[in-house]
């Protein structure tokens, strides 16, 4: 009897396992069509007027506003810059680690027009970390530039920059600024080993701090070739052309006045005499070979 009871218990446990598996399968089958129906409903309803093909991939963040043009500051409006004579354009280059908001409390002394004709220091900036920076006004034809071609402070690339400003009346499109850039400013790190420099007084010691190495210049007498790219203008009768192209008349005069011409003539005469001697020897050998040999008759 015990054996029969054990087998019946095993059968009951197997039937319970089968019933639980069947229930799980039924739940999965019931959940799949619901998901399909939900996806089909979402595809059929476009979001924000979009088509069903792009509604699934597009993401619309909450509270998003489309900006047609970025005109946060009215000072950079084209029409305002053109009409207001008191507004000036300035460009400034900042080193790494300095943000634009750090310049909010910075003061720069505006100098006279004669003083701005050279590269001078017009301000300073100190950060909480202890770093100090100097603000320089770059001038393209500065008197303090290096005669070898290098600038004392740098920032030569700022001179040829142009500015584009938006126009509110033309839908925010960018146009070339109606005014040229008035000031080219450069913020450089100050040396910590040397004392701070007085403002607006460029001295030889201050110039040595920021002096860059001299640019290498090739001597003109070693430049043998010229490269004229497409669009380069070339005037034959200009002074530059005369300095590059050789003058035949002058070159002939130089050759005639050269003291080495006498030695060249002597060498030419020696070569001519040698050539004549060889010619005579060749003619003599050919005459001997042409003579017929005669034998005495008996």
C-alpha positions, 0 to 999 in steps of 0.5 A: 500500500505504501508503494501505491501511495507514493506513486500517486503523490508523484503523479499529483506533483507532476500534474501541478507542475504542468498546470503552472507551466500552462498558466504561464504560457497563457499569460504570455500569449495574452500579453503579446497581442496587447502590446501589438495593439498598443504599438499599432495604435501609437503608429496610427496617431502622429505626434505634433503633426508628424508622420507615422514613419518619423513619430517613433524615432523623434523625441520631443522634450517637454518645454522645448522652444525652437529658436529661430535666431540667437539675438541675446544681446542687442548691442550686436545688432547690425542696425544698432552698430551702424546708427550708434557712433558711440559703439565700438567693436573689440575682439579679445583672445583668452587663454585656456582656463579663463572664461568670459564671465571672469571679465565681468569685473575687469577694468581697462584704462582707455588711453589717448589716440597717440598712446594706442599707436603701439602695443601697450598694457591697458589692464590686469586680471587676478583670479582667486587661485592666485593666477594673474593676467595682463590685458594688452592692446595689439597694434598692427604697426607697433613701435615695440615689435621685434625687428626680426619679425616676431611680436613681443606679446603675440596675437598677430592673427587678431589683426586680420579678423573680420566680424559677422553680426546678426540683423534683426530687421532681416530675420537674424541673418549674419552680415559683415559688421558695418564698422571695423574692429577698433581694439584687438585685445590679448589676455596673457598670463603674467610671470610669477617670478618677476614683479608686477608691471605698472599699468600703461608704462611699457618698459624694456623689462616688460618687453623681455617677458613676452618676447617671442623667438625671432622668425627665421628669414631666408637670405634673398640671394639663395632664393632661386625660384619663384611661385606665382599661384593662380590669381597672382598679379605680375607687372613686367615693368614694376620695380619688383620685376626689375629686381628679379629678372636679369638685365642682359645689357648689364650682364654683358658689361659685367662679362666684358669687364671681368678680369678673368676674360684674359685667361679664358682667351689664352686657354682658347688659343692653346686649345685651337693650336692643339686642334690644328696640330692633330689635324696636320698629323692626321693629314700626313698619315693619310698621305703616306698610306695613299702612295702606291708601292712599285716593284722593279720589273725584270 
